[in-house]
Amino acid sequence: VFFFLFSGYSHLYSQSIHYPVTKKVDQVDDYFGVKVEDPYRWLEDDNSEETKAWVNAQNEVTENYLEKIPYREKIKQRLNEVMDYEKYMRAYKKGDYYYFYKNDGLQEQNAVYKQKGMDNSTEEVFIDPNTFSKDNSLRLRGLYFSADNKYCGYSVSTKGSDWLDFYVMNTTTKEKLGDHIEWIKFSGMSWHKDGFFYSGYEKPKEEEKMKDINENQKIFYHKLGTKQSEDKLIYQDTENPKIRFSIVATDNQKFLVISARKGASNEVYYYKDLINNSEIIPLVSSYADHGLVASTDDGFFIRTSHNAPHCKLVLIDPKNPSEEQWRTIIPEQESIMQGVTFVGGKFIVKYQKGTLMFVSVYDYNGKKLYDVDLPGAGTVMGFTGRNWDKEVFYTFSSFAQPQTIYKYDIENNKSTLFKKSNIDFDINNFETKIKYYPSKDGTKIPLYITYKKGIELNGNNPTLLSGYGAYGARIGPYFTEYTIPLLEQGFISCLSGLRGGSEYGEEWHKAGMLENKQNGLDDFIYAAKYLFENGYTSPDKIGISGTSAGGLLIGACITQNPEMFKVAIPYIGIYDMLRYHKFTIGHAWITEFGSSDDKKQFDYLYKYSPLHNVKMGKNYPATLIGTADHDDRVFPAHSFKFTATLQENTAGNNPILIDVDKDIGHGGGTTSKNIDLITDSWAFLMYNLNVEYKE
C-alpha cells in the first residue's frame, strides 16, 4: 500500500515516487505543559519486524529512484579511478621499527606495515584487517604497544559498531595470544607491566546493544594469559553512572591517570600511584578541556582551558594539586593551543590561528626554541611519541595535497619525507580561496571555496556547501578524493567554519552551543546568502551536506529556510533534540546541546529541533537522508522519524528519500561501501540540481 503520489518533475526524464505508508500512533509527551506529538515513536523499536519492513520498503523506493539516474555508474567509475592510488596515513616509531598505515588503492581497509629505518625495502605487512573476515565485517580500530614493544594490543569492531573487542599479538612472531576482552566502548588499552588497563561496560542484552544507554563504565586491569572474568576492577563511580573514563599509564610507568568526562569534552583528572598502589587521588577538580601531556619527576604536565580559553600548558605537583599551585609552563596566547606532545625532552605544540595551523617547539622550561617548517597551509596531525624518543612523525594534508608523512628530527628541527601519497589528478587546475563573510549578527565567519580555475561567477554554478559546528571541532584544509568528481563537473565546493567549532578558541565553541546553537545555524544560512549575493550560485543550484552533528545542522537549516536550498544530504544526523539523550551515548552530548528534561533548555531545543519544526505545506528541498544500521552512536531512529515526518508534510515535488546502509557504523564503512555511499549522494545531488554529466 502506498500514498503520496508525486507526478514527477522536469529533468532529463521524470520520476514518480510512491512513499511507503508509515503508520502513526497516538503518542503525546508533556514537556512542562507543552504537548508534543511523536506519532512515529514506534520506529524507535529497531528490533521489531514492523520497523525492519519499513526500512526495507524505504530502501527499495530509494534504490528504484537512484538506479534511474543515467550517470550513476559513471560517477561510481570515476570515484573508483580517483580512489585507486597508494595512500599512506599516520606513522610512529616503536622500538627498532617504524609503523604506518597504508592502502594499496582500493583495499577495503587500510593495513598496518612496519619497516626498519628509512629503508623501504624492509617494508612488510604487520596487521592486515582485510584478512580478519571474508566479508570485511571485522574492522581494525586501534593499536596499542606495550612499554617494551614486545606486545601489540589491537581493537576490532564488528560492522562499524562502536562496540570493540580487544586482542593481543606478539610483535616479533605476529602470533595472536589467547587474550580476548569484550564489551569495550570509548576506550583504548594502556599497558603496564604484564597487562593493560581499559574501560568497559557490562554485557548488554542482545536486543538492546545497539541503542541502550551506555552507562556504568568501569576501569579494569587485565593480566596477560588470564580470562576477562578475572580482570581486576580498578575504579567506578556508582554515584555518576554516565561518567566516561579514559586511562593512561604514564611513560615512566609510575602512575595511572584517569580522565573522568561527564560530557562531550569537559573532564576532571584523578591519578593512582602504581609504585605504591595508592587509592584513586583527585588531581584536577575543575571541569574543562584538559589533556595529559607527560609525567616526569617534577609532576604532571597538562594542557588546559581552565581560565585560559585558548589553552595553556601547566605543571601540577601531585603533592600540591590545588589550582593556586599550578605552574604555567607555556602561557595562553592569541593562537589556540590545539595539542601538545612531550618527546625528546621538548614540548611540540600545535597551534591554530583562525584558519591556519603552525607548530612550535619549546624546551622543558617553556622557552620557545623554533617553529617547525611545514610544507604549507594545511592540516597537521601527529608528533606523538614517548618521552625518550628523538624522532617523531607527522602528517600534512591540504585541499591540494593528500596525506603525506614526514619524519621529524626534534633536536635539529628537520623534517624528512617518509611516505608520500601520489594521486593521478592535476590539482593545479583548481584553486581554493578563504573568504570571511558576516553572519546574521555581523560576526565574520571563515569560508573555504574550491573550484575550477577560470570559473565564471554568474550565479548559476552548481555548489555543495558543507559544515559541522559542534563539540569544538575544527574544520580546515584537508584533502578528500571524494569531491574530485564534483569539481571536475564544474561544482563549487564550500566549507564553512561555524561557531560551535574551535576555529577561534573556546569562546567560538561556546558561541555556538547550548542556548547559542542558533548562531551556528545562522552562520551556515548566511554562508549560502554570501554565495548567492556574490555570484557563486543560487537557491536552485545549491546543495548542502553534513554528517552527525553536521546532519543536525542540515536538518535544522532546511526546516528553518526550505526555500534557500535545492538539495540536502544529511548523514547519520541528530534530528530529535528532545529524545537524543535517551539512546546510546547521547547523554554525553547534554553539555553541548542541553536536555529536554530542563525547562529552559527544552525551550530552545524545541525551537530548532529538526523533527519538531517540519511544517505541513512547505516545499522542502530534494532530501536524501543517510543512516547506518550499525550506528550505535547516533541512533538510526532519528533518521527514520525525520524521514517519515518530511514525507508526510512536504508539499512540493522534490523527493524525500532515506538510504539505510547495511553493515556500516557511525565511523563509515569499507572502501567499496564508502564509494557506493558517495556515488548515490553525488548522483542524487547532480540529478536534482539539473546538472548534466560531462564525459
N, C-alpha and C positions, 0 to 999 in steps of 0.2 A: 504494500500500500504506500502511495506517495502523495505528497502535496506540495504546494508552491511550484506551479509550472511556470518556468521562465521561457519567454518567447525567443530568447537569444539576443544578439546584438550584432551590429555591423562590424565585420572584421574580414580576415582572409576568407572565412566562412563563419556561419553562426552555429552556436551550440545551445541547445535547450537543456536545462538542468532540472531534474526532479529530485528534491531532497527527501531522504527517508523521514517517515513520521517519527517525531520524538515526543513521546507521551509527556504529559505534565501532571504533577502531583500537587496536592493541596498542602504545601509546606510554607508556613509563615513564621518568621522569627521576630521576636520583640527585642529591639535594642534601645533601651532607655526610653521606651514609649513610642519608638518608631517601628512600624510594622514593615518588615522586609520579606517579600516573597522569594522563595527559592524553588521554583517548580521543577528544576532538573536535578534536585538533590540525589535522586536515585542513581544518577550516573557516577556518584562517588563510590558506589559499590563496584569496584573493579573486578571482583571475582564472580559477579552474577552472570548468568547466561544471557540475560537481557542486555546488559551493558556490552558484553562481547559481541552480541548480534548487531547492536547499534554501531559499534566500531567497524565491524566488517562491512556493514551496509554503507557507511560513510566512506570508507576506503574504496569501495567499489565505484561509488559515484565520482570520487576524486580521480581514480585511475582512468575511468572512462573519459573524463574531461581531458586529462593530460595526454592520453595516448592519441588524441585527435590533433594535437598541436604538431604541425608538419615538420618543424625543425627541432623537435625534442631530441631525436637521436643525433643530430648534427652537433648540438650543444654538448651532449654526452661524449661524443667522439673527440671534440676539441678539448674538453676537460681531461680526458684520458691522455691526450697528447701533451698538454702543458704540465700535467702531474707526473709524467713519466721521465723523471730525471733523478740523479743521485742526490739525496738530501742528507745533510748532517745536522745534528742537533747537539744539545749540551754535552760537555765533556768534563772530566775531572781525573785527578791522579790518585791512585790507591796503591801504595807500596811501590813496586817497580814498574807498574803498568799504567797506561792511560786508557781510560774507558770512555766510550762515546756512543751515541745513538745514531743509527744510520738506516736509511731506506733506499733500496736499490732503484726504486722508481715507483712501481705500482704494488709493492708488497702490501698486504693487508695491514700489517703492523710494523712499527719500527723495531729493529733488532738492536741488541747491545753488543758492541765489539770491544776488543781490547788489543793493545799493541804495546811493544816495548819502545820507549823513547819516541823520536820523531820518524822512525823508520817505518814507512807504510808497508814494507814487505812482510812485517811481522803481524800485520792485522789479521785477527781471527774472530770468529763468532764466539761470544761469551754466553749470551742467552738469546734464543730466538723464540719469541712468543707465538710465531706463526706455526710452531710445532706443538703448542700446548693442546690444541683440539682441531679436529678435521674441519669444523665449521667456523673456526675463529671466534667461538663464543667465550673462550677464556682469554683475558687480556692482561698484559703486564701493566702495573700501575707505578711501582716504585722499587728502588734498590737501596739496600742498607748494609754497608760493610762493617764488619767487626773492627775493633780498635787495632788488632794485629793483622787485619786484612785476610785472615785465614778463612773466614766465612762471609758469605753474602746472603742476607735475607732479602726476599722479594715478595711483593704483594700482587695478588691476582684478583680481578673482578670477573663476574660472570655476566655476559651480555650487557656490559656497561653499567651495571648496578653499582651503587656506592658501597655495598657490602663487599668486604675483602676477605681473602684467605691469605695467611702468611706461610711461606715455606723457606727452607734454608738449604744452601748448597755449599760445597767445598770449592773455594775459588780456584784451586790448582787442578783438581781432578774433575771438577764440574759435577761431582756426584751429589745427587739430591739426598738429603738426610730424611729421617722419618718424622721430623717435627712438622706439625700442621696445626695452625691456630685459626679458629673460625669466628665469625660474627664480629668482625672488626669494621669500624666506620670512623672516618676522620682521624686516623691515627697512623703514624709511622712506627718503625722499630728503632729503639735506641739501645745499642749494645753496651753491656757492662759485664766484664769478666767472661764467664762461660754461658752467657744467656743474654736476654734483652728485655727491656721494659716496653709495654704497649698499653693502649687504652681500648677497652672492648665493652660490648653490651651483652646482656643475657640473650639467649636464643629466643627469637620471636616466634609467634605462632605462624605456621606456614602461610596461612591465608592473609596474614596481616603484615608480612615482612616488607611489602613494597609501599605501604602507606602509614603504618603505625608510627606514633610519635617516638622519636629517638630520645630516650632519657635514661637516667641512672647509669651513665658511663662510669667505668671503674678502671683504675690503673693496676696492672699486674706485672709480675716479673716471671718470665719463662726461662727455665734452665734447660739447655740443650740435652736431648736424649730422654726427656720426660714427657708425660702426657699433659694436655692442656688442663685437664681436671686437677692437676697437681700444682698449677701455677699459683704463686703467692700473691694475695691481694695486698697492694701497697697503699692505696688511698681511694676513698669515695666520699662524696658529700651527700649524705642522705637527706639533709635539710633543703638542698637545692638540686633536685633531680635533673633539671635541664642544663646544668653546667656541663661544658665540654672541656676535656683536658688534652693538652699537648705536653709531651715529655721529652727532655733532653738530658742524657748523661753527658756531662761535660768532657771535653777532650782529655783533661787530666785525670778523668775517672774518679774524681773526688766527690762530685755532687750529682744529684738528680734534681733538675729544675723543672717545676710543674707550672704550666700556664693554665689558669682556670678562666674560661671565657664564657660570659653569660649572653653574649650577643654575637653579631657577625664579626666584630673586630675587637672591641674593648676587652681587656683582660687584667687580671692580677697575677702575682707570682708567689710561689712557695718553693722551698728547697728542702732537700734531705741530705744530710751528711752521710755519704756512703762508707766512708772510712770508719766512722764511729757509730754507724747505724742509728742515727738520731731519729726523732719524730719528724713529722712534717712541720716546717717552720715558715711563718709568713716572711716574705721578702719585699714585695711591692704591694701595697694595700689600696692604692687609688686606681680605679678603673680608667684605662686609657689605652692608646695604641703603643704597646711595648714590644720589644724584640731582643731576646738574649743574643749578645754578640760573642762574648767569651768569658771564661773564668780563669783567673790567674791567682797567684798567692796574695794579690792585693784586693781581690774581691770579684764582683760580677760587673761586667761592662754591659750596659743595657741602653738600647736606643729607645727613647720615649717621647711621646707627645704631651706628657703631663706638664702643664704650664708652659708648653712650647709647641704651638700648633704646627710649626714646620719641622719639629723634632730636633732633639739634641742627643748627644752621647754622654752618659753619666757613668760613674763608678760607684758601686754600692758595696759598702763593707757589711758582710753578713752579721757581724757582731754588733753593728750600729746601723740598722737598715732604715731608720726614720728619714723622711724626706729632707729634713733640715741638715742631715749629714751627707746627703748625696754630693759627690764632687763632679762638677761639669768638666768633661774632657774636651769635647768638641761642642761649642755653643750653637744655639739655634741661629740660622742665617736666613737671609731673604729667600734663598732657594730651599726647596723641600728636600730633606734628608730621606730618601726613599728606602735605603738599605745600607747596612754596614756589615762587613766581614773582617775578621781578625786573622791574618795569615802572615807568616814570616815575621811576627813581631810588629806588624804595622796594620793600621786600620785603612781599609779600602771602602770609600764612601761613594755611593751612587746618589747624585743629586738631580733634581728636576727644577727647571725654571721655566714656567709656562709650558710650552710645547717641546722644549729642548732638554736633553739629558747630558750630563757630564759626570766624570768620575775623578775623585781626588784621593790622594794617599797622604796619611798622617802618621807621625811616629807614635810611640807608646804613650807619650805625654800630651798628645793632641796638637803638636806642631805640624802645620802643613808642609809637606815635602815637595809635592809636584802633582800636576794633573796628568791623567792618562791620555795619550794621544789617540783618540778614537778615529775610525775611518770616515766619519761624517756625522750628519744629523740623523739620528735614528733611535732605535730601542736597544738597550744594552741589558743583558742578563748574565748572571754567573758570579764569578770571583769567589766561589765557595771553596774552602779548603780547611785544613786543620792548622792549629797554631804554629806548628813547626815547619809547614810546607814553605818552599822557596819559590814555587811557581803555582799559578792557578790558571784557569781557563775562563773565558767569557765569550758570549755570542753577541754578534751585532747583526741587526736587520733594519731595513728601511723600506719605504714603498718601492724603491728601485733595486734593492739587494736582498736576496734570500739569506736565510741564516748562515752566517759564516763564523767558524770557531777560531779564536785566537788564543795562543798560549802567552801568558803574561809573566815576565820576569820582574818580580817585585823590587828586588834590590837595585836593578839597573833601569827600571821604568821602561822596559822594552816589550813591545808586542810582536809576536811572530805568527804568521798564518799557519794554522794547523790543518783545518779541513774547510774546503770551500764547496758550497752547493752551486752547481752550474746548471742553468736553465737555458734552453734554446728559445729565447724570447728577447727581442730588442726593446728594452725598457726605455731607450733613448727616444723612442717615438712618442713618449708620453711625458707629462710634466705634472708636478704637484705644487700647489700654492697653499699658503696658510692665510686665511682671512680672519678678521676679527669683527664680528657683527654685533649690533646692540640687541639684547633680549627685550622683553616687554618692559622691564624696569630700568632699562638703559645699560645693564651690566654687559661688558664686552665678552663674547664667547668665542673661543678658537674653533675654526672650521677648516679641515683639510679637504682640498678639492683636487681630484686627479682626473685628467682627461687627455685625449689625443692632441698633440700639438697642432695648432692651426685651426682648432675648432671654432666655429662661428657662434658667438653668443647672441642667438636670435630668439631665445625664449622657447625654442622648440626641441631642445636636446633631451633624449631620454636620460633620466637621472635616478640614481639609487642613493638615498640618504639613510645613514645608519647612526645609532647612538646607544649609549648604555646609561650612565649617570646614576650609579648607586654604589654603596659599600666603600666609597673612597677609592674605587678602582680607576687606574689611569688608562686613558686611551692615547695612542701615539702612532708614529710611523712604524709599520710592521708589514713585511711582505706576505702577500697571500696570492697563491696561484689561481684561486677560485674566481677572482674578479677579472682575470685576463680576458675571458671570452666576452664579457660585457664591455670592457674598454675597447676591444677590437671592433665591436659593433657600434661604436660611437657613443657609448654611455659616459656620463659624468658620474664618478664615484665620490661620495662625500661622507665625511666622518666628523661628528661634532663633539667637542669636549664639554659636556653638560655639567651643570652644578649637581652635586651628588657624587661626583668623581673626586680626584685629588690633584687636578692639574695645578691648582694654586694653594695646596695645603688643606689642613683640616677645616679651615673656615669655608673653603669651597665645597667640601663634603657636607658640612652642616647646613649650608645654604640650600641644599637640595634634598634633605632628609626630613623625616617626621612631618611636622606641620608645614615645612618648607618644600615638600615634594613638588608642589605645583610649579615652583621656579624651574626645576629641571625639565618639566613638560613644556613650559613656555619657551625655554631655551631651544628645544627641538622644533617647536612650531615656528619660532622666529627664524630658525635656520632655513626652513622652507621658504618663508617670506623673503628672506635675503636673496635666495636663489631666484625667486620669481622677479623681484624688483631689479636685479642686476643682469637679467637676460640669460641666465643659465638654462632655465627650464620654466615650466608652467604647471598648474594643477593637473592638467590632462597628461602630463609627461613625467610625473614623478612617482616613484615607488619608495616605500620606506621599509626598513627591516631592523630587527633587533632580537637578541637571544636572552632568555632567562629574565633578569630584571630589565633587559632591553625589550623583551616581549611585553612586559608590563607597560613600558614606555609607548610602544606601538599601539597596544590596545587602548590606552588612555587617550592617545592623540587622535585616533580615528573615531572614538566616541565623542570627543570634545569638538573636533573640527573635521567631520567626514568629508566635507566638500573640498578640502585642501589637497587631498591625496587621491591618486587614481588606483594605486595598488598598495597593499600592505602584506608583509610576510613576517608575522611574529612567530618565533620558535621557542618551544618549551617555556612559555611565559607564565607569569603570575597574574591572574585576572580576577579572582575572588579575594579582594582585600579584607573581607570580613571574616573569612574562614581559613586563610592560608596557614595560620599558626597552629591549626589542628591536625596537621599532617607532617610526617617525617621530621625534618629538621627545621620546619617553618618557624617554630618558636624562637629560633636563634635570630630571626630577622626582625623581631619586635623592636629592638633597639634602632633599627634602620627605618622602619615604616610606622611602627605603632601597633596597637591592638584594639580590636573592636570591643574588648572587654572593658576598656576605659572610655568614659563618656566623651571627653574632649577629643581623644584620638579617633573614636568612632566617627565623630562629626566630619573630620577632614578626610578620613579614609573613604567614607560613603560618597563624598563629593567627587572623587576621581576614580574610584574602583571601576575598572572597565566593565565588568559583568553587570554592575548596577547602574550604569549610565548609558546602556543601549536603549534607544528610544524608538517606538513604533513610528514608521513612516519616513525614516531617514534613508537617504541613498548612500549606503556605506561603500567604501572602496572595494574593488575586487580583492578578496582576502583569502590567503592560503595559510591556515593555522597549522603549525607543525608541532608534534609532540612525539614522545617515545614510550613504548610500553614498559621499558625497564628504567624509566626515570623515577628514582625514589628520592629525589631531592625536591623537584617541583612536581607535585602530584599531577598526573595527566588529566584528572577530572577538571582542573582549571580550564584546560583546552576544550574538553567535552562540553562543559556547561556554557562556555563563551560561544562556541560554535553554534550550539542549539539556539541560544538566545539571539544571535545575529541572524541566523537563518529564519527565525520566526518573525523578526521585526523589520528587516530591511525592505525598502520599498522600490529599490531600483533594479536594474538588470545585471548588476555586477555579481559574479559568482562568490559565494561564501563556502569555502571548502576546508576540510580538515584532512591532514595526512598523518596517520598514526604509524610511525616507523616501528618495525619489529626488531627485537634483539639489539636495541640501542638504549643507552642510558643518557644521563644529563651531559656527560662529557663527550658525547659523539660516538661514532662507530668506527668500523674498519674503513680502509681507503675506498673500497668499492661502494660501501653503503654511504659514505660521505659524498662520493661523486654522484650517486643516484639522488641523494637529497638536494644537492646544489643544482643538478640538472633540472629537476622538477621546479625548483624555486625560480631559476633563471628563465625557463620556458614559460612559466606562468606569468612572470614579470614582463617579459618581452611581448608575449601574446596580448596581454591586457593593456599594454602601452601602445599597441598597434605598431610594433617595430618589426619590419621585415628582415629576416636573417640574410646577411650578405656573405657569400662564399669567400 
